[in-house]
Amino acid sequence: MIIPVRCFSCGKPIGHLWEEFKDRTENKKEDKKRVLDELGLDRMCCRSVFLGQVDNLELINKFKKF
């Protein structure tokens, strides 16, 4: 699944924050709560989009299309 451009519930634009969140949590090993706070994601609906995201793009790209 690709990160949505806007939050499903409140409509806040969040798509532009995904790369920074992913970089800081995976590469720099920062705490997810602190990163979400610093990015300005205060609502639980926006946080759930980021915390529930599973990056399957590399796995899906292995399969050929018809």
C-alpha positions, 0 to 999 in steps of 0.5 A: 500500500502506498501512503495516502496523500490525505488522512482518511478521517480528518483530511489533513495532508500527510503524504509529504511527511512519509519519507522523513518519518521512514528515514528517521525511524528506520535509518536513524533509529529515532523513537516513533512517538517523538518523530510523529510529535515533531512532524506535527501529527497530533491527531490519532487518526493521522498517527494511525495511518503512519503506524499502520503502514506496511511498505510492501512495494518491494515485495509487489514489484517482484511479480510480473504483470500480465 
